[in-house]
Amino acid sequence: MTNSAECAVLSARAEKRLFSYPDINGEPEESRHAALSPYLFDAGGLSDPHLVVREESAPINGMGRLIIGSKPIDGGNYIFDAAERAAFMEVEPEAAPWLRPFIGAREYLQGGELWILALHDAPPEVLARLPRVRERIAAVRAYREASKSAPTRKIAATPTLYHVNVIPTAPFLVIPEVSSERREYAPIGWLEPPTIPSNLVRILANATLADFALLTSAMHTAWLRHIGGRLKSDYRYSIGLVYNTFPLPPKDADLSKLKPLAQAVLDARAAHPDATMADLYDPDLMPPNLRRAHQALDRAVDRLYRRSGFASERERIKHLFRLYETMRAPLARKLTKKGRRRAVRSIVR
């Protein structure tokens, strides 16, 4: 599925006709091609016009590992909104050091407060003096023991830990799992301890300004739009399909050029302290200074990939697919060799 609501008419003829709708309510623009990619762009530059992006369990582009945030599986016993936290503090004020901000995609984009009990390193002698917290721990154990899932029943033995424990000790980059299709850019940014990210965001530890620049660029957004899945019509950010496969600029590209431009984007956001990320990246509300900062960053990122830059998103995605095909080639050869070895062993047996 593509961002511009395109449909292809494929026939037995060598020439393929593509109807594109830049305006979903307008008339289509027809173009003709010798070969079309499954993603509905001209595949003339690809060795394999049927190339499809494969999900990868680890980055094949040399980037750091992107992971999901904490997943409590607690039956809601460890999570509080602002009012619930205030009520809990009235009856158990000594629990305050163990309650930390808990941020998922909704809170990151739209604001609002969630808090979570973080007991992963709470000493048992401290927990023994917190009866209300102990009630919550017992409730989590019971919730997990009653689960139909064997892995969930197994973690009932460690009720003070989450199912997935991601407790950052330094600032980390955040990518919301789901983002509105209306946004021109996926809203990506930094959070820092004591915040605990939920499993509804993806996080990159030890991220640099260059990482931020690449991931918030029009190049990466084009990859997300064409490769990522959808929740309803919203973009769903997949680690294995989008992040792990995203083709980077050539190895000799000077990424340090991107750092001041990336900082300019962050500074433009900071100039609007009362706006949420959803406000900042609403295409109708996006502040002019933020749009200009993104456009300057986009031009710089484009030139790292190709000196002449790109005139459209379609040009970007065609270029990225050529890079992806090159990046996948060594992996494909390895898989082919491995398959041959397995076949030989099977014959020998």
Disulfide bonds with the S-S distance in Angstrom:
none
